[in-house]
Amino acid sequence: MKPSPAERELSREEVARYSRHLLLPEVGPGGQKALKAASVLIVGGGGLGSPAAMYLAAAGVGTLGIADPDVVELTNLQRQLLHKTADIGRPKTDSARETIGGINPHVNVQRMKLRLDSGNALEILSPYDVIIDGSDNFPTRYLLNDACVILGKPNVYGSVFRFEGQVSVFNPTVGGPCYRCLYPAPPPPGLVQSCAEGGVLGVLPGIIGSLQALEAIKLIIGQGDTLTGKLLLFDALGTKFRELTLNRNPDCPVCGHNPTIRTLIDYEDFCGVRALGDQEGGGEEITVEELKERLDRGEDIFILDVREPQEYGICNLGGHLIPPGELPARIAELDRSREIVVYCKTGIRSARAIETLRQKGFTKLRNLKGGINAWADRIDPTMARY
């Protein structure tokens, strides 16, 4: 519910709090009142959502929605500043509300401990003025894009991986492109590593999420040039920005002249997530308990690790290390006559490696179900986790 004109007025305390904004002619009292009346939904209370939420709260955005189904984990704390060590195990939405309240008690924080899907997205997004995409997976990105186009909401997009980040504003209502104009189709399932697999420099989401907050503020106060129709690329190692021009695709199935997608679809299926899950859960699996028993009996099993060398250095089951990108060129290192158990962190990359080996004529292949994470959970709890 939108605040009344009286509720939009700034109190004496708020005037002091936002005085540095009020001194800016581009913001002033009118812009600050617009911020107070505005509502922003942040999808994902993690690496991108943390700086976006904190800076929007400090700026005086009146209502912040935080949608995230997860709880705080130790591995989050290197980059997700909404959460503290004491919050491990708590819902991210709860710790986010506490942190935001500590920054600015005037902000109304709306917590949603849930995962957005085709059944709830339109209802959840509808009340908000601006949507910030702080998600980390393709189904949610396409879901948010399509929902924002259908509802006519600006979508402030950001993504990070390793040392690189991207920011844009997808806003077809003012003639700009949407996410599908940039990426018409998702990559093959499992091809693109997640941050959990490839890593991310902790400060990088802080930079990209802060830029998302900046774009949201400009949209709300109606000042400056936004990244509508542009893609901003950031290289953290080189400390370099590049800006690309994005054009709206007239044949886009969502925002084009004759859209064919007018309702939300099954985005897990569209992005091939279920197919990947089926592949991962196929009949070639072996559990960590079964592997432990067979190794204890001294059976002749070849252990193949298809992670990266830095992952192997954190923890490993021994065996032979071949990173997935090197596997096709190093097939000769493997003995077709022996049973090969392939493992990675969770079982996804190893499933892809098995498919590669199967195409090369290998038949005695087993995928370690759950990967080394499952081994650490159920066999060796002293093993380092990452």
N, C-alpha and C positions, 0 to 999 in steps of 0.2 A: 504494500500500500504506500502510495507516494505521500511524503510529508506535506502538511498544509503550509501556506505562505508564512504563517506565524512560526511554525516549526523550523522553517528554513532560515530564520533570522539567526544571526550569530550572537552568542552570549559574550559578556565581557571577557570570560576566560578563553573562549574560542578566538576572539579578536587577538588576544595576546599570543595564543598558541600558533595561530596562522599568520602572525604579523608579517613575516618575511614573504608570504604569498601576497598579502594585501598591498604590499609596497610595489609589487609588479603591476604595471598598467595592463599587461596581458591577462592577469588574473583578477586582482582587485576584489572588492566585496562581491561583485556579481559572479565572478568565477568561483569564488570560495563557496558561495551559496549554492551554486550549481553542483559543486563537489559534494556538499552536504546532502543535497537532494538525490544524488545519484546512487545507483546500485550496480555492483559489479559481481559477477559470478566467476570464481576461480576454480577451474576443474583441475584438481591435483594439488594437494598440499605438500608437495615435495620440493625438489631442487628449484624449479621455476616458480612454483606457487609461493615459496617462502619469501623471496625478495619482493615479488609483486604484491603480496598481501601486506607485508610490513610497510612498504613505501606508500601504498594506497591508503592504508590506515593512518599513517603519519600525515598524509596530505589532506585528510579529512573527508574521504569518501564515506557517505553516511551509512551505507549498507554493503557489507561484504558477505557473499556466500562462499563457503568452502565445501567442495564436494570431493570426498576421497574415502574409499572403503577400507584403507589399510591402517595398520598400527605402526607405531614408531619402532624401527629396528636400529641396532648399533651401526650398521653400515650406512644408514641415512645421515648420520650426524656430521660427516665430513663436508656436507654441502647444504643440508636442509635446516636453516637457522631458525625456523619456526619452532623447532623441537630441541629439547635438552636431554642430557644423559638420564636425568630422573624420569623422563617421559617414556623411556623404552617400555614397550608393551601396551602403552595407552593408545587409544584411537588418535590418529593425526588431527582429526577435527577438534578434539578436546584440547590438545596442547596448542593447536593453532589459535583457538579462541582465547586461551589464557595469555599467550604471547601478544596477540593483537590488543587485548584489553589492557595489558601493561603499557603498550605504546600509546593508545588513545582510547580512553573509556567512553568517548562519544560515539564510537563506531558500533553499529548493530551487526553482530556476527551471526550469520545463519549457518548452522552446521548440518551437513548432509553426509552421514557415514554410509555411503552407497556407491555403487558403480553405475554410471549412466549407461542406458541401453535404449533400444528403439522404442520400448514401451513407456519410458519415463522422461526421456530427454526434453520433448517439447513442453511438457508441463513444468519441468524444473527450470528450463531456460527462460520461459515466457515472461516472468516478472522483472527480469534484469535488463538494464540498459546496455551493458557491455559484457561480452564473454571473453575470458582469458583462457586460452588453451595451454595448460601446464601439464598435459598428459604425456605419457611416454610410450604409447603404442599406436599402431596404425588404425585399428578398428575405432578407437575413441576419436582420433583426429578426423576421420571421415564422417563419423557420426556427428561430431560437433559442427563440422563444416556444413553438412546437409541441413541440420536443424537450424543453424544460424541463417542460412539462405532462406529456408522456408518461413522463418519468423521475422526476417528482415533485421537481424541483429549484427552489429560489427563483431568480428571474431579476431582477437589479437593473438596471433600464432607465434609460438617459439619452440625451438628444439635445440638440443645439445647432444654432442657425442665426442668423447675424448677431448680434443682441444678446439673444436669448431662449434659454432652456433649460428642459428638463423632466426630472424624476426620478420614478420610482415603483418599487415592488417588486411583481412579479407572482408570486403564490404561492398557486395554487388549493388546494394541499394543506391549507392552514389556513383555507380559505373565501374567500380573496381572488379578485379577477378576474385575467384574463390580458390580454395585449396585444391579443388579438382582441376582448375585451369592450370595450376602449376604441376600437380601430380595426378594425371587422369586415372591412373591405376596404381594400386599398391605394389611394392616389390614382391617377388615370389616369397612365400612364407619361409621364415628362417634365414633368408639371405642376408638381411641387414642385422648386425649385432645390436643388442640393447646395451645400455650403460652398464647393466649388471654383468654383461659378458665382456665388453670392450673397455669399460672404465670411463671416467670423466674427471677432468680437473675440477676440484671442488669450487674454485672461485668462478668458473665459467657460468654455471647457472645463475650466480649472483648478478653477473653482467647482463645476461640475456633476459632474466626475469625483471631486472630493473628497467631495461628498455621496454619491456611489455607494459610495465606500470606507467612509464612515460607516455606511451602511445595511448593508453586508456585515459590518462589525464587530459591529453590534447583533444581526444574525442569528446570528452565531457564538457570542457570549457570552450570548445570551438576555436582553438587558437593553434597556429603553426601548421606545418605540413606533416601529415601523418604518412605512414608507410603503405597506404593504400596504393596498389599498383606497383609496389616495389618489394624487393627481397633484399634485406640487409644481411650480409654474411660477415662473420667475425672469426678471425684466425687468432687464437690466444697466443700461440707460440711466436707468431710474427707481430703480434699486436697490430693487426691490420684489419680495416673494414673495407668491404666492397659492396656496391649497391647495384643490383640488377633491376631492369625494368620488366614488369610483368604485364602482359596483355590479357584481357578477358577473352575467353574462347567462345565465339558465338555458337559453337556446337556443343558446349558443355552440357552434360545431361542434367545438371542441377540449376545453373544460373544462366544458361544460354538462351537463345531466342525461342527455342521450342523444347523446353525441359521435359525429359522423360521420367525423371525421379521427382515425384511430388509428395511422396510420403517416405518415412524412414524405412530402411531395409534391414536385412540381417547383416551386420557389419563383420561379425566373426566369420561368417561364410564368405562374404565379399573379399576379405583379406586372407582367406585360406587358413585361418587359425585352426579350424576344426580338422581340416585335412592334415595339418601338421601334427595335431594331437593324435590323430589316427595312426600316422606314420610312427610317432614316438611310442605309441602303445601297441605296436604290432607284435607278432608272435615270435620275434627274434630276441626277446628280452631275457635278462637274468637279474634276479634281485641281489642286493648286496649280501643278504644272508646266504644265498646259494653260492655266490662267488667265494665268500669267506670259508664255507665248509669245503669247497672243492680245492681251494688253495691250501687249506690245512691238511688235506689228504695228500697233497703233493701232486695233484693232477697236472698234466702238461697243457697249460693254458697260456696263450700269448696275450699279454695285456697291452693294449694300444691306447695311449692318451692323445686325444685330438684337441687339446687346449693350446694356449700360447705359452711360451717359455716362462713369462713372468707369473702366470698362474701356477705352473708346475713348481716354481720356486716357493710359492706360498704353502702348498700342500700337494701331495701326490700319493698314488698307490704303487709307485715304482713303474716298471714296464717301459715301453718304448714310446718316446714323445715324437709325434709328427703333427705340427700345427695344421689346421684344416686347409689353409691356402697352399701348403706344400705337398699335400697328400697325393695329388695326381702324378707329380714328378718323382715321388719317392716310393711308388708301389713296389719296386723291386726289393725294398727292405723287408717286405712281409712274406711269410711262408704260407702258401695256399693250403698246404697239407695240415696245418695246425689249426685248432680252434682259436679264434681271435675274439676276445672280449674288448669292446671299444667303450671308452668312457670320456665324459667331459664334465662340466660343472653340474648340469641338470638333466642331461639325456637328450637334449635337442640337437646340438652340434654332432654328437655321436650318431644320432639317427641319420643325419644327412651324410656323414662319413660312410656309414654302412651302405647307404644307397649308392654312393660312388664306388665302393669296393665291389658291390654286387654287380654293377655294370661292367666291372673289369674281370668278372668271372669267379670272384670269391664266393664261397658258399657256407663255410663254417664260421658264421658271424653271430655274435650276441651283443646286444646293447645293454649296458649297465643301467637299469631302471633308476631314475632319480640322480644318476651321476655321483660325483664325489660328495655332493651335499648329503645324499642319502647315507653314504658311508659314514660321514661325520655324525649324522643324526643317530644312526642305529648300530654302528659297529665301533667307532672310535670317537667318543665325545671329546677327547682331548685334542683332536685334530683342529688346526686353525681353519676358520671360516672366512669367506670374503664375499 
